[in-house]
Structures are given as structure tokens and as C-alpha cells.
Amino acid sequence: MPKKTMDTKNIIIASDRAGFPLKEALKEHLKQSGYTVTDVGSQDTGDGGMAYWQAAENLAPRVSNGEFQRGVLICGTGMGMSIAANKYPNVYAALCENTFCAHNCRAINNANVLALGGWITPPYAGIAILETFLATPFLDGVTEWQRENLPQFFEEIQKLEQANFRS
């Protein structure tokens, strides 16, 4: 079993062919920001590029088993990636099209995988969304009611997950 890490500066990223240009921009930004980036996605936009589900399949198990705390997936719309990634236990992938969603998917839902759409998200917006996602802790800026209840809600989601992922 891979070593579990609490290193928040270690991130895994993947894209299909459609998400490749945005992935490359985000990867460069992450490296310049001091992150160690593991790229398990398409390496170009050509015929050798992988399908969205293949890229998600390369990334999601490594978040699922705790090898990485955070992941980033990019396809054309981000929808296929989030659907595929959420088929793995302990993966909470959220499609975010703006910083408001990026903040709330972390603060409220404790998401650990960011999904983006390369066809609809320009690099400058993708960087802002990514920075918000990475900088926001669970329960950041929530109401008192949310602070009291969201941890229990997250536990209930985990119970559903355990029940549905039994072998």
C-alpha cells in the first residue's frame, strides 16, 4: 500500500486531451508556487491523449488510498472527470467553475479533488479557482450552525460511501 502523506505541497494532476492546455498552465503555476506535481494525465493534445475516464482512473485511486491529499482533474467540461473520480472511495471530486464554488466545496463539503473544464475555463480563472481550492480548509468561514453540523454531515456521507463500496 502506498505511503500516506500529509504533505499539502504534494499534488497529483491529470487531464484528457481536451484539458491538456489548462493542465499545463496549472502545473506550471503549482511548480512556481513550490508544489511537487505528479502528472498522470495526457501528455499532449494528439491522438495519444487519454480519455477522461482513463485520466480519472490514473488519479483517483491515489487520492482514495491516501497517497495524495489533493488532486486536480481537467477534461473538456470537468463533468466527466468528476463523475469518474467519484466512483472511488474517499474521493470527493467537485466541479468548480468559479472561486465561490471552489471555496464552498472545500469549506462545506471537504472536497479533495478539483475538477475543471478546459474548454470553458481560461488559465487565469483556473489558477484563481485552484488557489482558492488549495487554500481553503474544511469549515472555513462557515456559520456557527454549519460549524456544528457539517462534520457530522461529512461522517454521514462517509457512512453512505462505506455501505456502497463494500466488496
N, C-alpha and C positions, 0 to 999 in steps of 0.2 A: 504494500500500500504506500503511495507517495507520502512524503513528509508533509504534515500540516504546517502552515506558516502563518504567522500573524503579521508578516511584513506587508504593510499597506503600500509600500512603494514598489511592489512586485505585482504586475498586472498581465493578464492574458487577453489577447485581442484576435479577432478573426473576421473575415468578410468573404462574401462570394465575389464574383466578378463585378457585379453592379456596385458593390460597396467598396471596391478596392481603392479608388481615388480618395474617398473620405478616410478610409482606414489609414492610408499612408500619411495623410495630414495629421490625424490624431496621434499616430505612432510617433511621428517626429516631435510633436508638441510634448508628448509624455516623456520622451527621452530628454528633451531640453529642460524639462521640469524635474529631472532626477529619478525618473521611474526606470525600472528594469522591465522591458517589454518582451513578452513571449508571443510571437506571431504564429498562429496555427491555421491561418486562412489562405485564401488565394494570393498568389504572388504576382499576378498580372491580370489584365482585363481580357486576355485572349481565350482561345478555346481550351487552354489548360486550366482555366479557373474552375473552382469547385462550385457546386450548387449550394444554396442557402442552408439546406439541412445538413450537408456534409460539413460545412464550416461550424455550424452549431454543435454537431456531433464531435468535432475535434476539441471544442472549448468546454462545453457544459459538464462532461464527466470530471474535468479537472477542477471545476468550481464545486461540483457536487461532492467530491471526496475531500475537499478542504485544502487541496494543494494551492489554490489561489483564492483569496478573499473576494476579489472583484474581477469581472470580465466585461468586455465590450464586444458586441456583435453588430455588424453592419451588412445589410443587404439593400435591395432597391428601396423598399418601403420600411424595413425594420420589422414588419409584421411576421413574416415567415420565420425570421430568426427568433423572435420572442416566443412564438408557438413551439418551435422545435426545441429550444433550450428549456422551456418549462416542462418538458417531458421527463426531466431528470430530477431525482430527489435533491432537496437542499438548494435548488436553483430557483431564484426569484427574479426572472427577467422582466424588465419593464421597457416598453417602447416609449421613448420621450421625444417630443418634437419641439420642446422649449425648456427653459430653465425652471419654470414653475413646476412642470411635471417632474423634472429631474430632482428638484428639492423634495417634492412631496413623495415620490416613490421611495426615497431613502428615509425621510423623516417619519412617514406614516406606515409604509409597507415593508421597510427594511430590505428593499431590493438589493441584489448583489450582482446583477448583470444588467448593463445598459444596452438597449437595442436602439439602433438609429437607422434612418433611411438615407442611403447615399444619393438617391435621385431627388430627394426633397430637402436635404439639409446641407447648406453650404458649409465649407470648412470653418469659417469664423463662428457660425452658430453652433456647429458640432463641438468646437473647442469649449465654448461657453457652457454648453449642456454637460459635457464631460467634466469640466472643472467643478460645476455645481454638484454633480452626482458624486464625485470623489470627495468633496469637502464636507458633505452633509452627513452628520451622524443620525442614527435612528433616534427619534423623538426631538429632533432639533426644531425649536420654535413652535412646538405644538401647544394646544390649550391644556389646561390642567386636567380636564376630563379625558383628553386624548392620552396625556402622560400616564394617567391612572389605568386606562383601559387598553391601549394599543399593545403593550407587552402580552397581555392575556389573549388578545385577538391573534397576535402572531403565533402564540403557542397553539391556538385552536387550528390555525392554518397548518402548522406542523403536524398536528394530530391527524388532520384530514390526509395530509401527504403520506404519513406513515401507514395509515389504513389502506390507501390506494396504491402504494408502491410495494406492498407485501409480496413476497415471491410465492 
